[in-house]
Amino acid sequence: MDSILVTGNGPLNGQIPIAGAKNACLTLMPATLLSEEPLTLTNAPRLSDIKTMTALLQSLGAEVSSLQDGQVLAMSSHDLTSHTADYEIVRKMRASNLVLGPLLARFGEAVVSLPGGCAIGARPMDLHVEGLEALGAEIELEDGYLHAKVPGGLKGAVHEMRFASVGATENIVMAATLAKGTTVLKNAAREPEIVDLVECLRKMGAQISGEGTSTIEIQGVDRLHGATHQVVTDRIELGTYMLAPAICGGEVELLGGRMSLVSSFAEKLDAAGVSVTETDKGLKVARKNGRVRSVDVVTEPFPGFPTDLQAQMMALMCTAEGTSVLEERIFENRFMHAPELVRMGANIEVHGGTATVTGVDQLKGAPVMATDLRASVSLILAGLAAEGETTVSRVYHLDRGYEHVVRKLEGVGAKIERIKGQ
Ligand code: UD1
């Protein structure tokens, strides 16, 4: 297994291009199942999760071609041959569950294994099931698979989710595009990836309004047609690289970044003493004067502070002046990076969903282990700021969500290399 060797070597300066959003792409790809006509995505990120979704769609009979070095995905679901999402693929990635709504809408039937994904909590699918049942689906759990069918076809309904789940919102919205009548989804998630999905579905002929608010209204149509859509910028990759100059010092421009994607995160950086400004090409982040100040963080659904940036923010707080409290409210088991950061000299105490971090003058390099996708990059950030060498093992987690991480960080002056087969 590969590992990444990072050597702390001071401030970072330059530009980092930000890719298309993994989480948007993973919901846009299953949207191809809704139409017999081709769907083409541009600005796709080059990630192993995208390959997993490609394999899943192909196992259903869809054609997926990766063009222009993986940045364009040309898909066609003209001749689907299966409505079963097999455990062997689904277990690799929770987002596989996003084929459930589209398959049900297209075939009136779907069999989808309960997912795996990052080991950051229980992550059930009850909210997906409740929403699809409200549209008339009958769903049972057998042998680890959800068996869903809707004999008379999906029918629009008013449904309020108990929690604004991102994935459940996406599944319900996709299913409702082909339902008979109008669906009103209340307490819907408001994440930019959902707005991106709706914009794509609209290009395919769907009638949807209210995306980006907590009430989404969908008027079902008989069929959807083909479209071409550009994947929105990855706000989590953006936020992650915004932390690179914050933790190391220097000034880095994040190409393609937009403040509206990361406003609550940028506010925290500002409070910590890191400046974030908009430029013609993206966002510029600079830390010039000494250590950052500690700030408290509570993770919340969008537009609150994203759970997917909590681990990276913790790395920054390990080096801040003072004590900060990070409260994780989305996933119950998302502090697995804390003991690894402690190996690097950090001072962190975890009690339930709260981590108290007291900044230290200097982190020290150490061998550490990536435990999930965002944890892995938080250890790289910590390594960039540490004295000496840090080796991060199990980087397959990183490959799920960050393309060309070594090249991007080297480009701003970091000392980082990938070591094969360790
Ligand atoms: C998506 C993102 C993930 C991000 C998360 C929260 C993708 C591919 N992944 O995951 O990176 O961390 O949003 O911003 O877009 N829950 C239930 N029942 C359900 C569904 C969810 O209890 O049926 C719970 C989960 O266990 C979790 C919380 O709701 O505690 C949030 O989950 P959800 O918003 O659904 O996240 P995902 O769509 O899985």
Residues whose N, C-alpha, C, O or C-beta is under 5 A from the ligand:
A	BS01	UD1	N23 L26 A95 A122 R123 P124 M125 D126 L127 H128 A164 S165 V166 G167 A168 T307 D308 I330 F331
